Amino acid sequence: MTIMENIQNSAAVRNYRQGYLVWLGAHKAAFELAQGGFNKLMNGREELVEELVQKGAAVEETVQSNVSGFFGRTE
C-alpha cells in the first residue's frame, strides 16, 4: 500500500468526507425547503392577496372607528 492509499483510507479523511457530505446535504435540504415554500407561494398568490386585502380592510376599519371615536369625544 502506498502512502497516498494510506492517507485516503485513514479515519481522519473518512470523517472529514462524512462531515463535508453532511454539510452539503444540509444545504440541499434547505434549498429544497425554500423552493417548496416559494412554489407554494406562487401557486397560491391569488388567495394570499385576497387574504391580505381582507386583513388590511379590517385594520383600516378599526383605525377609522378609533379615530372617529377619539375626535367625537367631548370633555
TIRO-83005 format. One line per 8 residues: number of its first residue (from 1); for each residue x, y, z of N, C-alpha, C. Coordinates in steps of 0.05 Angstrom, whole numbers. Atoms other than C-alpha are relative to their C-alpha. Layout:
NUM = X/Y/Z/X/Y/Z/X/Y/Z; ...
//
This chain:
1 = 17/-23/0/0/0/0/18/25/0; -16/-24/2/26/68/-19/-8/20/22; 6/-20/-19/28/129/25/-26/14/-6; 25/-13/8/-29/161/-15/-24/-17/7; 22/18/-8/-73/100/-4/-5/0/30; 2/-1/-29/-58/102/70/-15/26/9; 13/-25/-7/-79/175/73/-29/-1/-8; 27/1/9/-142/164/32/-18/-19/17
9 = 14/19/-16/-162/105/76/0/6/30; -3/-7/-29/-147/140/142/-27/8/11; 24/-7/-14/-202/153/193/-5/30/-2; 3/-29/1/-189/228/191/-12/8/-27; 10/-7/26/-202/231/116/-29/-9/-3; 28/10/1/-265/188/122/-18/19/16; 16/-18/-17/-291/233/179/-3/27/-13; 2/-25/14/-275/296/140/-20/-1/-23
17 = 18/3/22/-311/270/79/-29/-3/9; 27/3/-10/-371/249/120/-11/27/10; 8/-26/-9/-374/318/152/-7/18/-24; 6/-15/24/-370/350/83/-26/-8/-12; 25/9/11/-426/307/58/-25/8/16; 22/-9/-17/-469/325/118/-5/30/-6; 2/-28/6/-456/399/104/-14/4/-27; 12/-2/27/-473/390/30/-29/-8/1
25 = 28/9/-2/-536/351/46/-18/20/14; 16/-20/-15/-560/404/96/-6/23/-18; 6/-22/18/-553/458/43/-20/-8/-21; 20/10/20/-591/416/-8/-28/-1/13; 25/2/-14/-646/403/43/-12/28/4; 9/-28/-4/-651/478/59/-10/12/-26; 8/-10/26/-655/495/-15/-26/-12/-8; 25/13/7/-710/444/-27/-23/10/17
33 = 21/-11/-18/-749/470/33/-8/28/-10; 6/-27/9/-743/542/8/-14/-1/-27; 13/2/27/-761/522/-63/-29/-9/2; 27/10/-4/-822/484/-39/-18/23/10; 15/-22/-11/-845/545/1/-5/21/-22; 3/-20/22/-834/591/-59/-20/-10/-20; 20/11/19/-873/545/-105/-28/1/11; 26/-2/-13/-930/542/-55/-10/28/0
41 = 8/-29/0/-930/618/-50/-9/8/-28; 7/-8/27/-931/626/-126/-26/-12/-9; 25/13/8/-987/576/-135/-24/11/15; 22/-10/-16/-1029/607/-80/0/30/3; -3/-29/-3/-1014/680/-92/-26/15/-1; 26/-13/2/-1085/699/-111/-15/-1/27; 13/3/-27/-1112/671/-45/15/17/21; -16/-15/-18/-1055/704/-8/-7/30/-2
49 = 7/-28/4/-1071/772/-39/-27/6/11; 27/-4/-11/-1144/765/-22/0/0/30; -1/1/-30/-1128/746/50/13/26/11; -13/-25/-9/-1081/806/57/-18/24/-4; 19/-22/4/-1134/853/28/-21/0/22; 20/2/-21/-1185/827/78/12/10/27; -13/-8/-25/-1136/837/136/5/30/0; -4/-29/2/-1119/907/111/-26/15/4
57 = 26/-13/-3/-1192/925/106/-9/0/30; 7/2/-28/-1203/901/178/16/20/16; -17/-19/-14/-1145/943/203/-10/28/-6; 10/-27/7/-1170/1004/165/-26/6/14; 25/-5/-14/-1239/996/194/4/5/30; -6/-4/-29/-1212/990/265/12/28/4; -12/-26/-3/-1169/1052/256/-20/22/-4; 19/-21/5/-1225/1093/226/-20/2/23
65 = 18/-2/-22/-1272/1075/283/13/11/25; -15/-11/-23/-1219/1091/335/5/30/-3; -6/-28/5/-1202/1157/303/-26/16/2; 25/-15/-1/-1275/1179/295/-10/0/29; 8/0/-28/-1288/1157/367/17/20/17; -18/-18/-14/-1228/1197/391/-8/29/-5; 6/-28/6/-1247/1261/355/-29/7/6; 28/-5/-5/-1321/1253/370/-5/4/30
73 = 3/-4/-29/-1309/1257/446/-4/28/8; 1/-27/-12/-1329/1316/487/10/-3/29; -11/1/-28/-1293/1332/551/-12/20/18
//
